[in-house]
Amino acid sequence: MDITKTTKLFAGLGMLILTGGAFADGWDPKSNANSKPRDPIANTGGVGDTRHNMTMNYLRYGGSNDVGADMDEYRNDYGAVCVYCHTPHGANTQIDAPLWNRTVAPDSVYEPYDRPTTLMRPMSVPGPTSLTCLSCHDGTIAIDSVLNMPGSGRNPMNNSQNASRAAASNMDFLNQWAIAYPGTGASGKHATLGPDLGNSEISDTCAGCHNNSIFELESFRAFMIGTDLRNDHPVGVLYPDAAGVEAGFFNEPNVKLPGNMAFFDTNGNNRADLDEVRLYDSGEGYEVECASCHDPHGVPSGGSDTNTRFSPSFLRINNGIGDESHDGNINIVSNGPSALCLTCHTK
């Protein structure tokens, strides 16, 4: 399938379902962005208060020392949150994602889920709303690998010549950041998330520090999806049709927009809200993609209550975490055990 597999209505990007280790419950108390632990303001308001803010200054866990500058050795600090994913002009044309500013690997590099007998549903390659997430989480592309640097003229060569149609980052292009603005510090190292995703040396990756040992920073192991998707929640899987629904195994979305998406309209406003699970139709029917369950900008755990902290791991629905005795859970509204899973599955 061609990477230009499209979707006419793109209503969110996301990350793959995360599993393993301390992240089995979907949350880590050390992940509070821009705040000390147990601060009720942490992870509220917008993407700038999440770890998807690549310009963020983080505090050492349990302390007050700013470790944000330590990241400058591994990624360019472009000084703007949105530019790591989006650009107003000269966007990536190989993928139907909104003004996409990142290098994207061809869908052919991924090994999709290969247990169709457990689903009895057709499997496809990842669609646009999964490829966007994988452009960082597959580990083949540096986290700062943008096509256009922010601001007019900040690329001294006046071009956007990054490797827009290849999986690899154009390091020479990324290193021009320092030339354009002396003192801003192009890193010279444009790191991927971890060594098991294409880099042989852990010291050259984000996981070189984010491993629960150095600086007591949380491990990034759960975020390191890789290109082998066989041990992750299926993406590109066709959602069960009427037969599956009638058999009582799956719920049917109550709003369907052929050629666009289907979603579970829990509040009846006929709009796909951030906290509502959706399926994407990019030409083959309604499929499960990363953004079906995740939104990278953060979703308030209380739905329309924007004062509540974001659902763990950028989930659209908090999967049952609500025990405030856990440092990471204060001010998070619980949706009940396995609430996200039970949106689709009738178990």
MARKEMAR-838834 format. One line per 3 residues: their letters; for each residue z, x, y of N, C-alpha, C. Coordinates in steps of 0.2 Angstrom, whole numbers, plus 2048, in hexadecimal, padded with zeros to 3 digits. Layout:
REM MARKEMAR-838834
a	Z X Y Z X Y Z X Y; ... $
REM end
This chain:
REM MARKEMAR-838834
mdi	800 804 7FA 800 800 800 800 804 806; 7FC 803 80B 7FC 806 811 802 806 816; 804 80B 819 80A 80B 81D 809 806 823 $
tkt	803 804 824 803 7FF 82A 804 7F8 828; 807 7F7 822 80A 7F1 820 80E 7EE 825; 80C 7E8 828 80F 7E6 82E 813 7E0 82D $
tkl	817 7DE 833 81B 7D8 833 81A 7D6 83B; 819 7D0 83C 817 7CE 843 81E 7CD 847; 823 7CC 843 829 7CA 847 82E 7CF 844 $
fag	830 7D4 848 835 7D9 846 83B 7D8 84A; 840 7D6 846 846 7D4 849 84C 7D8 847; 84B 7DE 846 851 7E3 845 84F 7E8 840 $
lgm	852 7EE 841 851 7F4 83D 857 7F4 839; 858 7F9 834 85E 7F9 830 85E 7FF 82C; 864 800 828 865 805 824 866 802 81D $
lil	865 806 818 865 804 811 86D 802 80F; 86E 7FE 80A 875 7FD 808 878 803 806; 87E 804 809 881 80B 807 886 80A 802 $
tgg	886 80F 7FE 88B 80F 7F8 88E 816 7F7; 894 816 7F4 896 81C 7F1 89C 81E 7F5; 8A1 822 7F2 8A7 825 7F5 8AB 821 7F9 $
afa	8AD 824 7FF 8B2 820 803 8AE 81A 807; 8A7 81A 806 8A3 815 809 8A2 80F 805; 8A5 80F 7FF 8A4 809 7FB 8A6 802 7FE $
dgw	8AB 803 803 8AC 7FC 806 8A8 7FC 80D; 8A4 800 80E 89F 800 813 8A2 802 81A; 8A8 805 81A 8AB 807 820 8AE 80E 820 $
dpk	8AF 811 825 8B2 818 825 8B6 818 82B; 8BD 819 82B 8C1 819 831 8BF 81F 836; 8BC 824 833 8BA 82A 837 8B4 829 83B $
sna	8B0 823 83A 8AA 822 83D 8AA 81F 844; 8B0 81E 847 8B0 81B 84E 8AD 81F 853; 8A8 81C 856 8A4 81F 85B 8A7 81F 862 $
nsk	8A7 825 865 8AA 825 86C 8B1 822 86D; 8B5 823 868 8BC 820 868 8C0 824 863; 8C6 823 864 8CB 826 85F 8CC 820 85A $
prd	8CF 822 854 8D0 81D 84F 8D4 817 851; 8D3 811 84F 8D7 80B 850 8D6 809 857; 8D1 80B 85B 8D0 809 862 8CC 802 861 $
pia	8CE 7FD 863 8CA 7F6 862 8C4 7F6 866; 8C2 7FB 86A 8BC 7FB 86E 8B7 7FE 86A; 8B9 803 865 8B4 806 862 8AF 802 85E $
ntg	8A9 804 85E 8A3 800 85A 8A3 7F9 85C; 8A3 7F8 863 8A1 7F1 866 89C 7F2 86B; 899 7ED 86D 895 7EC 873 88E 7EE 872 $
gvg	88C 7F3 86F 885 7F5 86E 884 7FB 86A; 87E 7FD 869 87C 803 865 87F 809 868; 880 809 86E 883 80F 871 88A 811 86F $
dtr	88D 80C 86C 894 80D 869 894 80D 861; 88E 80F 85F 88E 810 858 88C 818 856; 88C 81A 850 88A 820 84E 882 821 84E $
hnm	87E 81C 850 877 81C 851 876 81F 858; 87B 820 85C 87A 823 862 87A 82A 861; 874 82E 861 874 835 860 876 839 866 $
tmn	878 836 86B 87A 83A 871 882 83A 871; 885 836 86D 88C 834 86D 890 83B 86D; 896 83A 871 89B 83F 870 8A0 83D 86C $
ylr	8A2 840 866 8A6 83D 862 8AD 841 862; 8B2 83E 861 8B9 841 861 8BB 843 85A; 8BE 849 859 8C1 84B 853 8C6 846 850 $
ygg	8C5 844 84A 8CA 83F 847 8D1 841 848; 8D5 83C 84B 8DC 83D 84C 8DD 842 852; 8D8 844 856 8D9 848 85B 8D5 846 861 $
snd	8D4 84B 866 8D1 849 86C 8CB 84E 86E; 8CA 853 86A 8C5 858 86B 8BE 855 86A; 8BA 856 86F 8B3 853 86F 8AF 858 86B $
vga	8AB 855 866 8A7 859 861 8A0 857 862; 89E 853 867 897 851 868 893 857 869; 895 85C 86D 891 862 86E 890 866 868 $
dmd	894 866 863 893 869 85D 88C 867 85A; 88A 861 85B 884 85E 858 87E 861 85B; 87E 864 861 879 867 865 875 86C 861 $
eyr	878 86F 85D 875 875 859 870 872 854; 871 86B 852 86D 868 84D 868 863 84F; 869 861 855 864 85C 858 863 85C 85F $
ndy	85E 85A 862 85D 85A 869 861 854 86C; 865 855 871 868 850 874 864 84D 87A; 860 848 879 85B 846 87E 85E 842 884 $
gav	865 841 883 869 83D 888 867 836 889; 864 833 884 862 82C 884 863 829 87D; 866 824 87C 867 821 876 861 81E 872 $
cvy	85D 81B 876 858 817 873 852 81B 871; 851 821 874 84B 825 873 84B 828 86C; 850 828 869 850 82B 862 84C 826 85D $
cht	84B 820 85F 847 81C 85B 842 818 85F; 842 817 865 83D 813 869 83B 817 86F; 834 815 871 831 818 877 82D 813 87B $
phg	82D 812 881 82A 80D 885 822 80E 885; 820 814 884 819 816 884 817 81B 87E; 811 81A 87C 80F 81F 877 812 81F 870 $
ant	814 819 86E 818 818 868 814 819 862; 817 81A 85C 814 81B 856 810 816 854; 809 817 852 805 812 850 804 811 849 $
qid	807 815 845 807 814 83D 80B 80F 83A; 810 80C 83E 814 807 83B 815 802 840; 816 7FC 83E 817 7F6 842 81E 7F5 843 $
apl	821 7F9 848 828 7F9 84A 828 7F9 851; 82D 7F6 855 82D 7F6 85C 82D 7FC 860; 828 7FE 863 827 804 867 82B 80A 863 $
wnr	829 80C 85D 82C 810 859 82B 818 85B; 830 81C 85C 82F 822 85F 831 828 85A; 831 826 853 833 82B 84E 82D 82C 84A $
tva	82E 832 847 829 834 841 82B 830 83B; 826 82D 838 827 829 832 823 82C 82C; 827 82C 826 823 82F 820 81F 829 81D $
pds	819 82B 81A 815 826 817 819 822 811; 818 81C 810 81C 818 80B 81B 81B 804; 816 81F 803 814 822 7FD 819 828 7FA $
vye	81D 82A 7FF 822 82F 7FD 828 82C 7FA; 829 826 7FA 82F 823 7F7 82E 820 7F0; 833 821 7EC 833 81F 7E5 837 818 7E5 $
pyd	834 813 7E5 837 80C 7E5 83C 80A 7DF; 840 806 7E0 844 803 7DB 840 801 7D5; 842 803 7CF 83E 803 7C9 841 7FF 7C3 $
rpt	845 7FA 7C5 848 7F6 7C0 846 7EF 7C1; 840 7ED 7C1 83E 7E6 7C3 840 7E1 7BE; 842 7E3 7B8 844 7DF 7B3 84B 7DC 7B4 $
tlm	84E 7DF 7B9 855 7DC 7BB 854 7D7 7C1; 84E 7D7 7C3 84C 7D2 7C9 847 7CD 7C7; 842 7CF 7C3 83C 7CB 7C1 838 7CA 7C7 $
rpm	838 7CE 7CC 834 7CD 7D2 830 7D3 7D3; 82A 7D1 7D6 825 7D7 7D8 829 7DC 7DD; 827 7E2 7DC 82A 7E8 7E0 824 7EB 7E4 $
svp	826 7ED 7EA 821 7F0 7EF 824 7F6 7F2; 820 7F9 7F6 823 7FF 7F9 827 7FD 7FF; 82B 801 802 82F 7FF 808 82A 7FC 80E $
gpt	82C 7F7 811 828 7F4 817 82B 7F7 81D; 828 7F5 823 82A 7F8 829 831 7F8 82B; 834 7F3 829 83B 7F2 82B 840 7F6 826 $
slt	83D 7FA 822 841 7FF 81E 83E 806 81F; 838 807 821 835 80D 822 838 810 829; 83A 80B 82D 83D 80E 834 844 811 832 $
cls	848 80E 82E 84E 810 82C 84E 817 828; 849 817 823 848 81D 81F 845 823 823; 843 821 829 840 827 82D 846 82C 82F $
chd	84C 82A 82E 852 82E 82F 855 82F 828; 856 82A 825 85B 82A 81F 857 82C 819; 851 82E 819 84E 831 813 84F 838 813 $
gti	851 83B 819 852 842 819 84C 847 81A; 846 844 81A 841 848 81B 83F 849 822; 842 846 827 840 846 82E 847 847 832 $
aid	846 84C 836 84C 84E 83B 84E 848 83F; 855 847 840 858 842 844 855 842 84B; 853 847 84E 850 847 855 849 848 855 $
svl	845 846 84F 83E 847 84F 83B 841 853; 83A 841 859 837 83C 85D 830 83E 85F; 82C 839 860 825 83A 862 824 83C 86A $
nmp	828 838 86E 828 839 875 82F 83B 877; 830 840 87B 837 842 87E 838 83D 884; 83E 83C 885 840 837 88B 83E 83A 892 $
gsg	83C 835 896 83B 837 89D 834 839 89E; 832 838 8A4 82B 83A 8A6 82A 842 8A7; 826 845 8A3 824 84C 8A4 829 850 8A0 $
rnp	82D 84D 89C 832 851 898 82F 856 893; 829 854 891 825 858 88C 821 85D 890; 822 863 891 81F 867 895 817 868 894 $
mnn	815 866 88E 80E 866 88C 80B 860 88D; 80F 85B 890 80C 854 892 808 851 88C; 80B 851 886 808 84E 881 80D 84B 87C $
sqn	80B 847 877 810 845 872 80D 847 86B; 80D 84D 86A 80A 850 864 80F 851 85F; 814 84E 85E 818 84E 858 815 84C 852 $
asr	817 84D 84C 814 84B 846 814 844 845; 811 840 849 812 839 848 80F 836 842; 80B 83A 83E 808 837 838 809 83B 832 $
aaa	80F 83F 832 811 843 82D 819 842 82C; 81B 843 826 822 843 825 826 848 828; 823 84E 829 827 853 82C 828 853 834 $
snm	82D 856 837 82D 856 83E 82A 85C 840; 827 85C 846 824 861 84A 829 865 84E; 82C 86A 84B 831 86E 84E 82F 871 855 $
dfl	829 874 855 827 877 85B 827 871 861; 825 86B 85F 825 866 864 82C 865 866; 831 864 861 837 862 863 83B 868 867 $
nqw	839 86E 866 83C 873 86A 83A 874 871; 835 870 873 833 870 87A 838 86C 87E; 83D 869 87C 842 866 880 845 86B 884 $
aia	847 870 881 84A 876 885 846 878 88B; 83F 879 889 83B 87C 88E 83A 877 894; 83A 870 892 839 86C 898 83F 86B 89C $
ypg	845 86B 899 84B 86B 89D 850 871 89B; 84F 877 89E 853 87C 89C 85A 87B 89D; 85E 87D 898 865 87C 898 867 875 894 $
tga	862 871 892 864 86B 88E 865 86D 887; 861 872 885 863 875 87E 85F 872 878; 859 873 878 856 872 871 859 875 86C $
sgk	85B 872 866 85F 875 862 85C 87B 85E; 856 87B 85C 853 87F 858 854 87D 851; 859 879 84F 85A 876 849 859 86F 84A $
hat	854 86C 846 853 865 847 855 862 840; 85B 860 83F 85E 85F 839 85D 858 836; 85C 858 82F 85C 851 82C 863 850 82A $
lgp	864 84A 826 86B 848 825 86F 84D 820; 86B 84F 81B 86F 853 816 86A 857 811; 86D 85C 80E 869 861 80A 866 85E 804 $
dlg	868 858 801 865 855 7FB 85F 851 7FD; 85D 851 804 857 84D 806 852 851 809; 851 857 806 84B 85C 808 84D 862 80B $
nse	854 863 80D 856 86A 810 85A 86D 80A; 858 874 80A 85C 877 804 863 87A 806; 864 87B 80D 86A 87E 80F 86E 878 813 $
isd	874 877 811 878 872 814 87A 874 81B; 87A 87A 81C 87C 87C 823 877 87A 828; 871 879 826 86C 877 82B 86B 86F 82C $
tca	870 86B 829 86F 864 829 875 861 82C; 875 85B 82E 87B 857 830 881 857 82C; 87F 857 825 885 857 820 888 85E 820 $
gch	886 863 824 889 86A 824 890 869 827; 891 864 82C 897 863 82F 89A 85C 82C; 896 857 82B 898 851 829 899 850 822 $
nns	89E 853 81F 89F 854 818 8A7 853 816; 8AB 850 81B 8B2 84F 81A 8B6 855 819; 8B3 85B 81B 8B7 861 81B 8B7 865 822 $
ife	8B1 865 825 8B0 869 82B 8B2 864 831; 8B7 866 835 8B9 862 83B 8BB 85B 839; 8BD 85A 832 8BF 853 830 8BA 84E 831 $
les	8B3 850 832 8AE 84B 833 8AC 847 82D; 8AB 840 82D 8A9 83C 827 8A3 83F 824; 8A3 83E 81D 89D 840 819 897 83C 81B $
fra	891 83F 81B 88B 83B 81C 888 839 815; 88C 83B 810 888 83A 809 886 833 808; 889 82E 80A 887 827 809 881 825 80D $
fmi	880 829 812 87A 827 816 873 82B 814; 874 82F 80F 86F 834 80D 86B 830 807; 866 82C 809 863 828 804 85E 82C 800 $
gtd	85A 830 804 855 834 800 84E 830 7FF; 84A 832 7FC 843 82F 7FB 843 82B 7F4; 848 82D 7F0 848 829 7E9 84D 823 7EA $
lrn	84A 81D 7EB 84D 817 7EC 84F 813 7E6; 84F 816 7E0 850 813 7DA 858 811 7D9; 85C 814 7DD 863 813 7DC 866 80F 7E2 $
dhp	862 80C 7E6 864 808 7EC 862 801 7EB; 864 7FD 7F0 862 7F6 7F0 85B 7F6 7F1; 857 7F2 7ED 850 7F2 7ED 84D 7EF 7F4 $
vgv	849 7F3 7F7 845 7F1 7FD 83E 7F0 7FA; 83A 7EC 7FE 833 7EA 7FC 833 7E5 7F6; 839 7E2 7F4 839 7DE 7EE 838 7D7 7F1 $
lyp	833 7D3 7EE 832 7CC 7F0 837 7C8 7EE; 83A 7C4 7F3 83F 7C0 7F2 83D 7BA 7ED; 842 7B8 7E9 841 7B3 7E4 83E 7AC 7E7 $
daa	839 7A9 7E4 836 7A3 7E6 83A 79D 7E4; 837 797 7E4 83A 791 7E3 83D 791 7DC; 83A 794 7D7 83C 795 7D0 843 798 7D0 $
gve	844 79E 7D4 84A 7A1 7D4 84F 79D 7D7; 84E 79A 7DC 853 796 7E0 855 790 7DC; 850 78D 7D9 852 787 7D4 856 789 7CE $
agf	855 78F 7CC 859 791 7C6 860 792 7C8; 861 792 7CE 868 793 7D1 86A 79A 7D2; 866 79F 7D2 867 7A6 7D2 867 7A9 7DA $
fne	863 7A5 7DE 862 7A7 7E5 863 7A1 7E9; 865 7A3 7F0 865 79E 7F5 85E 79E 7F8; 85C 799 7FB 855 798 7FF 857 799 806 $
pnv	853 79D 80A 854 79D 811 852 797 814; 855 794 819 854 78E 81C 84F 78E 821; 84D 794 824 848 794 829 842 799 826 $
klp	83C 797 826 837 79B 823 831 79B 828; 82F 7A1 82A 829 7A2 82F 824 7A7 82B; 81F 7A3 828 81A 7A7 824 817 7AD 828 $
gnm	816 7B2 825 813 7B8 829 818 7BC 82D; 81E 7B9 82E 823 7BC 832 829 7BE 82E; 82D 7B9 82D 834 7BA 82A 837 7B3 827 $
aff	83C 7B3 823 840 7AE 821 847 7B0 823; 84B 7AB 824 852 7AD 825 857 7A8 824; 85D 7A9 823 863 7A5 822 866 7A3 828 $
dtn	864 79D 82B 866 79B 832 86D 797 831; 872 79C 831 879 799 830 87C 795 835; 879 796 83C 87C 792 841 877 78C 843 $
gnn	871 78C 840 86D 786 841 869 786 848; 869 78C 84B 865 78D 852 85E 78E 851; 85B 78F 84B 854 790 849 852 797 84C $
rad	857 79C 84C 855 7A2 84F 858 7A7 84A; 855 7AD 849 858 7B2 845 85D 7B6 849; 863 7B5 848 868 7B8 84C 86A 7BF 848 $
lde	86D 7C3 84C 86F 7CA 849 873 7C9 843; 877 7C4 842 87C 7C4 83D 879 7BF 837; 872 7BE 837 86F 7BA 832 86A 7BE 82E $
vrl	86B 7BE 827 867 7C2 823 860 7BF 823; 85B 7C3 823 854 7C1 823 850 7C5 81E; 84A 7C2 81C 845 7C5 818 83E 7C6 81C $
yds	83B 7CB 81B 835 7CD 81F 82E 7CC 81B; 82A 7C8 81E 823 7C7 81B 81E 7CB 81E; 81C 7D1 81B 817 7D5 81E 811 7D5 81A $
geg	80F 7CF 817 809 7CE 814 809 7CC 80D; 80F 7CD 80A 80F 7CC 803 815 7C6 801; 817 7C3 806 81D 7BE 805 823 7C1 808 $
yev	828 7BD 807 82F 7BF 80A 832 7C4 806; 833 7CA 808 836 7D0 805 83D 7D2 808; 841 7D5 803 847 7D8 806 846 7DF 808 $
eca	848 7E1 80E 847 7E7 811 84E 7EA 814; 84E 7F0 816 855 7F2 819 857 7EE 81E; 853 7EB 823 855 7E7 828 857 7E0 826 $
sch	856 7DF 820 859 7D8 81E 860 7D8 81E; 863 7DD 81D 86B 7DD 81D 86E 7E1 822; 86A 7E6 826 86D 7EA 82B 869 7EA 831 $
dph	86D 7EB 837 86A 7EB 83D 86D 7F2 840; 869 7F7 842 86B 7FD 844 86F 7FD 84B; 86E 7F8 84F 871 7F7 855 878 7F5 855 $
gvp	87B 7F3 84F 881 7F0 84E 882 7E9 84F; 885 7E6 84B 886 7DE 84B 88E 7DD 84B; 890 7D9 850 897 7D7 851 899 7D3 84A $
sgg	89F 7D5 848 8A1 7D3 841 8A3 7CB 842; 8A4 7C9 849 8A6 7C2 84A 8A0 7BE 84C; 89A 7C0 84A 893 7BD 84C 892 7BD 853 $
sdt	893 7B7 856 891 7B6 85E 897 7B9 862; 89D 7BB 85F 8A2 7BE 862 8A1 7C5 863; 89E 7C7 869 89D 7CE 86A 8A3 7D2 86B $
ntr	8A9 7CF 86C 8AF 7D4 86C 8B1 7D6 866; 8AE 7D4 860 8B1 7D6 85A 8AD 7DD 858; 8B0 7E1 854 8AD 7E7 852 8A7 7E6 84E $
fsp	8A2 7EA 84E 89C 7EA 849 89E 7E9 842; 89A 7E5 83E 89A 7E5 837 899 7EC 835; 89D 7EE 82F 89C 7F5 82D 895 7F7 82B $
sfl	894 7FD 82B 88D 800 829 887 7FC 82C; 888 7F9 832 882 7F6 835 880 7EF 831; 884 7ED 82D 883 7E7 829 882 7E1 82E $
rin	87E 7DC 82C 87D 7D6 830 883 7D1 82F; 886 7D2 829 88C 7CE 827 891 7D3 824; 897 7D2 826 89C 7D6 824 89E 7D4 81C $
ngi	89D 7D9 818 89E 7D7 811 8A5 7D7 80E; 8A9 7D4 813 8B0 7D3 810 8B6 7D7 813; 8B4 7DC 817 8B9 7E1 819 8BD 7DD 81F $
gde	8C4 7DD 81E 8C8 7DA 823 8CF 7DC 824; 8D1 7E1 81F 8D8 7E3 81E 8D9 7E8 824; 8DD 7E6 829 8DE 7EA 82F 8E3 7F0 82D $
shd	8E6 7F0 827 8EA 7F6 825 8E5 7FC 825; 8DF 7FC 824 8DA 801 824 8D8 803 82B; 8D8 809 82C 8D7 80B 833 8D0 809 836 $
gni	8CB 808 831 8C5 807 834 8C3 7FF 835; 8C8 7FB 833 8C7 7F4 833 8CA 7F0 839; 8CE 7F3 83D 8D1 7EF 842 8CC 7EC 847 $
niv	8CD 7E5 848 8C9 7E1 84C 8C2 7E0 849; 8C1 7E1 842 8BB 7DF 83F 8BD 7D8 83B; 8B8 7D3 83C 8B9 7CC 83A 8B6 7CC 833 $
sng	8BA 7CA 82E 8B7 7CA 827 8B3 7C4 826; 8AE 7C4 822 8AA 7BF 820 8AB 7BD 819; 8B0 7C0 816 8B1 7BE 80F 8AE 7C3 80A $
psa	8B2 7C3 804 8AF 7C8 7FF 8A8 7C7 7FD; 8A4 7CC 7FD 89D 7CC 7FB 899 7C7 7FF; 89B 7C6 805 897 7C1 809 890 7C2 80A $
lcl	88E 7C8 80B 887 7CA 80C 883 7C9 806; 886 7CB 800 882 7CA 7FA 881 7C3 7F8; 886 7BF 7FA 886 7B8 7F8 882 7B4 7FD $
tch	87F 7B7 802 87A 7B3 806 874 7B2 802; 872 7B7 7FE 86C 7B6 7FA 86D 7B4 7F3; 872 7B7 7F0 874 7B7 7E9 879 7B1 7E8 $
tk	878 7AD 7E3 87D 7A8 7E1 881 7AA 7DB; 886 7AE 7DC 889 7B1 7D6 891 7AE 7D6 $
REM end
